[in-house]
Amino acid sequence: MINRTRIFISSAYEDDLKSPRKIIKDHLESSGHEVPIFETGVFGPWETDTLEQCLDEVRSSEVLILFINKKFGASPILMEGI
């Protein structure tokens, strides 16, 4: 039996990514891992500083899976200088 690992799945919110995110989440959970994702509401209500709240979730995970597609989430850090 492998050790239970907290694996955070991240991406911009896009319809094209809903299915792959769910497939990966279901597979990882059936393998015994903890996989919090935004769609399931496990984070509770989003606070005023959603970027910091998301970063806290990433920091509390051992693994990050990042899906990159057509969009990216806007943030003050990414938007500086644009």
Contacts in CASP RR format, 6 or more apart in sequence:
PFRMAT RR
TARGET T0000
AUTHOR 0000-0000-0000
METHOD contacts of the structure
MODEL  1
MINRTRIFISSAYEDDLKSPRKIIKDHLESSGHEVPIFETGVFGPWETDT
LEQCLDEVRSSEVLILFINKKFGASPILMEGI
2 31 0 8 1.000
2 32 0 8 1.000
4 32 0 8 1.000
4 33 0 8 1.000
4 34 0 8 1.000
5 33 0 8 1.000
5 34 0 8 1.000
5 62 0 8 1.000
5 63 0 8 1.000
6 33 0 8 1.000
6 34 0 8 1.000
6 35 0 8 1.000
6 36 0 8 1.000
6 60 0 8 1.000
6 61 0 8 1.000
6 62 0 8 1.000
6 63 0 8 1.000
7 28 0 8 1.000
7 33 0 8 1.000
7 34 0 8 1.000
7 35 0 8 1.000
7 61 0 8 1.000
7 62 0 8 1.000
7 63 0 8 1.000
7 64 0 8 1.000
7 65 0 8 1.000
8 35 0 8 1.000
8 36 0 8 1.000
8 37 0 8 1.000
8 57 0 8 1.000
8 58 0 8 1.000
8 61 0 8 1.000
8 63 0 8 1.000
8 64 0 8 1.000
8 65 0 8 1.000
9 21 0 8 1.000
9 24 0 8 1.000
9 25 0 8 1.000
9 35 0 8 1.000
9 37 0 8 1.000
9 65 0 8 1.000
9 67 0 8 1.000
10 54 0 8 1.000
10 58 0 8 1.000
10 64 0 8 1.000
10 65 0 8 1.000
10 66 0 8 1.000
10 67 0 8 1.000
11 17 0 8 1.000
11 21 0 8 1.000
11 66 0 8 1.000
11 67 0 8 1.000
11 68 0 8 1.000
11 69 0 8 1.000
12 69 0 8 1.000
12 70 0 8 1.000
12 71 0 8 1.000
12 72 0 8 1.000
12 73 0 8 1.000
13 38 0 8 1.000
13 71 0 8 1.000
14 69 0 8 1.000
14 70 0 8 1.000
14 71 0 8 1.000
16 69 0 8 1.000
16 70 0 8 1.000
17 67 0 8 1.000
17 69 0 8 1.000
18 39 0 8 1.000
20 67 0 8 1.000
21 37 0 8 1.000
21 39 0 8 1.000
21 67 0 8 1.000
22 39 0 8 1.000
24 35 0 8 1.000
24 65 0 8 1.000
25 35 0 8 1.000
25 37 0 8 1.000
28 35 0 8 1.000
29 35 0 8 1.000
36 42 0 8 1.000
36 43 0 8 1.000
36 57 0 8 1.000
36 61 0 8 1.000
43 53 0 8 1.000
43 57 0 8 1.000
46 53 0 8 1.000
47 53 0 8 1.000
51 75 0 8 1.000
51 76 0 8 1.000
51 77 0 8 1.000
58 64 0 8 1.000
72 78 0 8 1.000
END
